[in-house]
């Protein structure tokens, strides 16, 4: 089994262009600025320490970067006609 079939994000590193780095860093910072406070707030609402939401936000971002492009990890809304 190839690594690319399980973690396509790792395979992307082979074809990554340095010109994309600035835009990817800006996108990452914007996403972090939005998700970290949201994760901390959800943790507080659940009665957990805010640091739990911080860890969850960061680990989810790392997980999506590695496994996100995989065909088995679709995030979508199911159709309403089922």
C-alpha positions in Angstrom: 0.0 0.0 0.0 1.3 3.4 -1.0 1.5 6.3 1.5 -0.3 8.5 -1.1 -3.4 6.3 -0.9 -3.8 6.9 2.8 -2.3 10.3 3.2 -2.4 12.3 0.0 -1.2 15.4 1.7 2.3 13.9 2.1 2.5 13.1 -1.6 1.7 16.7 -2.4 5.1 17.7 -0.9 6.9 16.2 -3.9 5.2 18.5 -6.4 4.9 21.6 -4.2 6.1 24.9 -5.7 7.8 27.5 -3.6 5.8 30.2 -5.2 2.7 28.8 -3.4 4.3 29.2 0.1 3.3 32.8 0.7 -0.4 32.2 -0.2 -0.5 29.0 1.8 0.9 30.7 4.9 -1.6 33.6 4.6 -4.4 31.1 4.2 -3.1 29.1 7.2 -2.9 32.2 9.4 -6.4 33.3 8.5 -7.8 29.8 9.2 -6.0 29.7 12.5 -7.3 33.1 13.5 -10.8 31.9 12.8 -10.8 28.4 14.2 -8.7 28.8 17.4 -11.1 31.2 19.1 -14.1 29.1 17.9 -12.6 25.9 19.2 -11.8 27.5 22.6 -15.4 28.8 22.8 -16.9 25.4 22.0 -14.7 23.8 24.7 -15.9 26.4 27.2 -19.6 25.7 26.2 -19.0 22.0 26.7 -17.6 22.6 30.2 -14.0 21.8 29.3 -10.9 23.9 29.7 -10.3 26.4 26.8 -6.9 24.7 26.1 -8.8 21.6 25.0 -10.4 23.6 22.2 -7.0 25.0 21.3 -5.5 21.6 20.9 -8.5 20.3 19.0 -8.3 23.2 16.5 -4.6 22.7 15.8 -4.8 18.9 15.6 -7.7 19.1 13.2 -5.8 21.5 10.9 -2.8 19.2 10.8 -5.0 16.2 10.3 -6.8 17.8 7.4 -3.5 18.9 5.8 -2.4 15.2 5.8 -5.6 13.3 5.1 -7.9 16.0 3.7 -7.5 15.2 0.0 -8.2 11.5 0.5 -11.2 10.1 -1.3 -12.5 8.5 1.9 -12.6 11.7 3.9 -15.4 13.6 2.3 -17.0 16.4 4.3 -20.3 17.3 2.8 -24.0 17.7 3.5 -26.1 14.7 2.5 -28.8 15.3 -0.1 -32.2 16.0 1.3 -34.0 13.6 -1.1 -32.9 10.5 0.7 
